[in-house]
Amino acid sequence: MKLYEKFANDIERLIRQGVYRHGDRVPSVRQASQQHRISITTVLHAYLLLESR
């Protein structure tokens, strides 16, 4: 599993657990990149994957 897939799965799990609810904003790309110590490109790929689900 690629890192962006793992990160997308982690965000999806948080959504399902109610941490993020309908209408809430997930962290910005830059903020998520800094918080999780992953590249901006990885976060972008993860967010695009989440949008496609």
N, CA, C and O atoms as a Tinker XYZ file with bonds, in Angstrom:
   212  protein
     1  N      0.851000   -1.176000    0.000000    73     2
     2  CA     0.000000    0.000000    0.000000    64     1     3
     3  C      0.897000    1.240000    0.000000    63     2     4     5
     4  O      1.868000    1.330000    0.750000    81     3
     5  N      0.547000    2.164000   -0.844000    73     3     6
     6  CA     1.319000    3.404000   -0.946000    64     5     7
     7  C      0.952000    4.344000    0.195000    63     6     8     9
     8  O     -0.129000    4.249000    0.775000    81     7
     9  N      1.869000    5.251000    0.505000    73     7    10
    10  CA     1.676000    6.160000    1.636000    64     9    11
    11  C      0.424000    7.012000    1.472000    63    10    12    13
    12  O     -0.299000    7.238000    2.443000    81    11
    13  N      0.159000    7.488000    0.258000    73    11    14
    14  CA    -1.031000    8.325000    0.075000    64    13    15
    15  C     -2.307000    7.519000    0.295000    63    14    16    17
    16  O     -3.309000    8.061000    0.761000    81    15
    17  N     -2.278000    6.221000   -0.036000    73    15    18
    18  CA    -3.447000    5.366000    0.208000    64    17    19
    19  C     -3.652000    5.164000    1.708000    63    18    20    21
    20  O     -4.781000    5.194000    2.196000    81    19
    21  N     -2.556000    4.958000    2.432000    73    19    22
    22  CA    -2.651000    4.798000    3.882000    64    21    23
    23  C     -3.184000    6.077000    4.525000    63    22    24    25
    24  O     -4.054000    6.024000    5.395000    81    23
    25  N     -2.664000    7.218000    4.095000    73    23    26
    26  CA    -3.127000    8.488000    4.656000    64    25    27
    27  C     -4.602000    8.715000    4.335000    63    26    28    29
    28  O     -5.358000    9.165000    5.196000    81    27
    29  N     -5.016000    8.412000    3.116000    73    27    30
    30  CA    -6.428000    8.547000    2.735000    64    29    31
    31  C     -7.297000    7.639000    3.597000    63    30    32    33
    32  O     -8.367000    8.046000    4.049000    81    31
    33  N     -6.841000    6.414000    3.827000    73    31    34
    34  CA    -7.591000    5.489000    4.679000    64    33    35
    35  C     -7.693000    6.014000    6.104000    63    34    36    37
    36  O     -8.734000    5.877000    6.747000    81    35
    37  N     -6.611000    6.618000    6.598000    73    35    38
    38  CA    -6.631000    7.190000    7.949000    64    37    39
    39  C     -7.655000    8.323000    8.049000    63    38    40    41
    40  O     -8.405000    8.398000    9.022000    81    39
    41  N     -7.685000    9.193000    7.057000    73    39    42
    42  CA    -8.652000   10.295000    7.053000    64    41    43
    43  C    -10.075000    9.746000    6.942000    63    42    44    45
    44  O    -10.982000   10.219000    7.626000    81    43
    45  N    -10.265000    8.751000    6.083000    73    43    46
    46  CA   -11.591000    8.146000    5.938000    64    45    47
    47  C    -12.052000    7.519000    7.253000    63    46    48    49
    48  O    -13.227000    7.609000    7.611000    81    47
    49  N    -11.125000    6.885000    7.966000    73    47    50
    50  CA   -11.463000    6.282000    9.259000    64    49    51
    51  C    -11.897000    7.366000   10.244000    63    50    52    53
    52  O    -12.855000    7.174000   10.993000    81    51
    53  N    -11.199000    8.501000   10.247000    73    51    54
    54  CA   -11.571000    9.606000   11.133000    64    53    55
    55  C    -12.955000   10.149000   10.794000    63    54    56    57
    56  O    -13.714000   10.532000   11.686000    81    55
    57  N    -13.277000   10.181000    9.518000    73    55    58
    58  CA   -14.608000   10.627000    9.091000    64    57    59
    59  C    -15.665000    9.657000    9.608000    63    58    60    61
    60  O    -16.692000   10.071000   10.144000    81    59
    61  N    -15.405000    8.373000    9.443000    73    59    62
    62  CA   -16.373000    7.360000    9.902000    64    61    63
    63  C    -16.527000    7.350000   11.413000    63    62    64    65
    64  O    -17.594000    7.013000   11.927000    81    63
    65  N    -15.468000    7.719000   12.129000    73    63    66
    66  CA   -15.521000    7.764000   13.591000    64    65    67
    67  C    -16.174000    9.043000   14.108000    63    66    68    69
    68  O    -16.408000    9.186000   15.308000    81    67
    69  N    -16.465000    9.966000   13.202000    73    67    70
    70  CA   -17.137000   11.194000   13.603000    64    69    71
    71  C    -16.212000   12.336000   13.975000    63    70    72    73
    72  O    -16.673000   13.387000   14.420000    81    71
    73  N    -14.912000   12.144000   13.798000    73    71    74
    74  CA   -13.977000   13.233000   14.083000    64    73    75
    75  C    -14.233000   14.387000   13.115000    63    74    76    77
    76  O    -14.249000   15.553000   13.508000    81    75
    77  N    -14.434000   14.039000   11.844000    73    75    78
    78  CA   -14.833000   15.017000   10.831000    64    77    79
    79  C    -16.252000   14.663000   10.413000    63    78    80    81
    80  O    -16.529000   13.527000   10.028000    81    79
    81  N    -17.147000   15.638000   10.488000    73    79    82
    82  CA   -18.534000   15.411000   10.106000    64    81    83
    83  C    -18.825000   16.075000    8.775000    63    82    84    85
    84  O    -18.015000   16.841000    8.254000    81    83
    85  N    -19.990000   15.771000    8.237000    73    83    86
    86  CA   -20.402000   16.357000    6.963000    64    85    87
    87  C    -20.315000   17.876000    7.055000    63    86    88    89
    88  O    -20.883000   18.486000    7.961000    81    87
    89  N    -19.608000   18.473000    6.121000    73    87    90
    90  CA   -19.450000   19.919000    6.095000    64    89    91
    91  C    -18.193000   20.424000    6.779000    63    90    92    93
    92  O    -17.790000   21.567000    6.565000    81    91
    93  N    -17.563000   19.582000    7.604000    73    91    94
    94  CA   -16.308000   19.983000    8.248000    64    93    95
    95  C    -15.188000   20.010000    7.217000    63    94    96    97
    96  O    -15.231000   19.305000    6.209000    81    95
    97  N    -14.207000   20.823000    7.487000    73    95    98
    98  CA   -13.026000   20.872000    6.625000    64    97    99
    99  C    -11.946000   19.980000    7.228000    63    98   100   101
   100  O    -11.692000   20.000000    8.433000    81    99
   101  N    -11.330000   19.212000    6.370000    73    99   102
   102  CA   -10.150000   18.466000    6.806000    64   101   103
   103  C     -8.987000   19.455000    6.812000    63   102   104   105
   104  O     -9.104000   20.537000    6.237000    81   103
   105  N     -7.873000   19.110000    7.444000    73   103   106
   106  CA    -6.737000   20.037000    7.468000    64   105   107
   107  C     -6.286000   20.414000    6.054000    63   106   108   109
   108  O     -6.409000   19.620000    5.121000    81   107
   109  N     -5.770000   21.619000    5.913000    73   107   110
   110  CA    -5.252000   22.050000    4.617000    64   109   111
   111  C     -4.106000   21.131000    4.202000    63   110   112   113
   112  O     -3.535000   20.416000    5.024000    81   111
   113  N     -3.788000   21.166000    2.929000    73   111   114
   114  CA    -2.711000   20.320000    2.415000    64   113   115
   115  C     -1.412000   20.624000    3.160000    63   114   116   117
   116  O     -0.714000   19.711000    3.603000    81   115
   117  N     -1.102000   21.881000    3.292000    73   115   118
   118  CA     0.143000   22.271000    3.975000    64   117   119
   119  C      0.119000   21.845000    5.442000    63   118   120   121
   120  O      1.104000   21.315000    5.956000    81   119
   121  N     -1.000000   22.076000    6.104000    73   119   122
   122  CA    -1.121000   21.724000    7.519000    64   121   123
   123  C     -1.002000   20.214000    7.713000    63   122   124   125
   124  O     -0.289000   19.761000    8.608000    81   123
   125  N     -1.692000   19.434000    6.886000    73   123   126
   126  CA    -1.623000   17.975000    6.986000    64   125   127
   127  C     -0.208000   17.485000    6.707000    63   126   128   129
   128  O      0.279000   16.564000    7.363000    81   127
   129  N      0.443000   18.102000    5.737000    73   127   130
   130  CA     1.819000   17.736000    5.400000    64   129   131
   131  C      2.746000   17.947000    6.591000    63   130   132   133
   132  O      3.582000   17.094000    6.890000    81   131
   133  N      2.602000   19.061000    7.260000    73   131   134
   134  CA     3.452000   19.360000    8.417000    64   133   135
   135  C      3.106000   18.482000    9.613000    63   134   136   137
   136  O      4.004000   17.987000   10.293000    81   135
   137  N      1.818000   18.281000    9.878000    73   135   138
   138  CA     1.392000   17.493000   11.036000    64   137   139
   139  C      1.821000   16.035000   10.928000    63   138   140   141
   140  O      2.225000   15.427000   11.919000    81   139
   141  N      1.734000   15.479000    9.731000    73   139   142
   142  CA     2.005000   14.053000    9.542000    64   141   143
   143  C      3.389000   13.784000    8.968000    63   142   144   145
   144  O      3.778000   12.637000    8.749000    81   143
   145  N      4.126000   14.868000    8.728000    73   143   146
   146  CA     5.491000   14.773000    8.200000    64   145   147
   147  C      5.545000   13.966000    6.904000    63   146   148   149
   148  O      6.361000   13.059000    6.740000    81   147
   149  N      4.652000   14.327000    6.000000    73   147   150
   150  CA     4.625000   13.728000    4.670000    64   149   151
   151  C      4.625000   14.859000    3.649000    63   150   152   153
   152  O      4.332000   16.007000    3.982000    81   151
   153  N      4.951000   14.529000    2.416000    73   151   154
   154  CA     5.064000   15.577000    1.397000    64   153   155
   155  C      3.694000   16.133000    1.014000    63   154   156   157
   156  O      2.663000   15.483000    1.186000    81   155
   157  N      3.721000   17.338000    0.497000    73   155   158
   158  CA     2.505000   17.978000    0.009000    64   157   159
   159  C      1.893000   17.147000   -1.116000    63   158   160   161
   160  O      0.672000   17.015000   -1.200000    81   159
   161  N      2.732000   16.592000   -1.972000    73   159   162
   162  CA     2.254000   15.751000   -3.075000    64   161   163
   163  C      1.506000   14.532000   -2.548000    63   162   164   165
   164  O      0.480000   14.144000   -3.107000    81   163
   165  N      2.009000   13.932000   -1.487000    73   163   166
   166  CA     1.347000   12.770000   -0.889000    64   165   167
   167  C     -0.030000   13.147000   -0.363000    63   166   168   169
   168  O     -0.998000   12.415000   -0.567000    81   167
   169  N     -0.118000   14.281000    0.309000    73   167   170
   170  CA    -1.408000   14.746000    0.831000    64   169   171
   171  C     -2.369000   15.030000   -0.321000    63   170   172   173
   172  O     -3.541000   14.660000   -0.259000    81   171
   173  N     -1.878000   15.681000   -1.364000    73   171   174
   174  CA    -2.727000   15.967000   -2.526000    64   173   175
   175  C     -3.277000   14.686000   -3.137000    63   174   176   177
   176  O     -4.468000   14.598000   -3.438000    81   175
   177  N     -2.411000   13.691000   -3.320000    73   175   178
   178  CA    -2.865000   12.413000   -3.877000    64   177   179
   179  C     -3.917000   11.767000   -2.969000    63   178   180   181
   180  O     -4.907000   11.215000   -3.450000    81   179
   181  N     -3.697000   11.839000   -1.671000    73   179   182
   182  CA    -4.646000   11.252000   -0.725000    64   181   183
   183  C     -5.993000   11.963000   -0.788000    63   182   184   185
   184  O     -7.037000   11.311000   -0.795000    81   183
   185  N     -5.980000   13.288000   -0.834000    73   183   186
   186  CA    -7.227000   14.040000   -0.889000    64   185   187
   187  C     -7.963000   13.787000   -2.205000    63   186   188   189
   188  O     -9.191000   13.700000   -2.221000    81   187
   189  N     -7.224000   13.669000   -3.301000    73   187   190
   190  CA    -7.864000   13.346000   -4.586000    64   189   191
   191  C     -8.488000   11.958000   -4.543000    63   190   192   193
   192  O     -9.579000   11.744000   -5.070000    81   191
   193  N     -7.797000   11.024000   -3.917000    73   191   194
   194  CA    -8.342000    9.675000   -3.775000    64   193   195
   195  C     -9.621000    9.704000   -2.948000    63   194   196   197
   196  O    -10.601000    9.048000   -3.300000    81   195
   197  N     -9.621000   10.451000   -1.864000    73   195   198
   198  CA   -10.821000   10.562000   -1.028000    64   197   199
   199  C    -11.989000   11.171000   -1.799000    63   198   200   201
   200  O    -13.130000   10.732000   -1.653000    81   199
   201  N    -11.705000   12.170000   -2.611000    73   199   202
   202  CA   -12.769000   12.794000   -3.405000    64   201   203
   203  C    -13.382000   11.810000   -4.387000    63   202   204   205
   204  O    -14.573000   11.890000   -4.689000    81   203
   205  N    -12.579000   10.888000   -4.884000    73   203   206
   206  CA   -13.079000    9.938000   -5.881000    64   205   207
   207  C    -13.873000    8.798000   -5.255000    63   206   208   209
   208  O    -14.562000    8.065000   -5.965000    81   207
   209  N    -13.787000    8.641000   -3.948000    73   207   210
   210  CA   -14.483000    7.523000   -3.280000    64   209   211
   211  C    -15.940000    7.817000   -3.088000    63   210   212
   212  O    -16.671000    6.988000   -2.545000    81   211
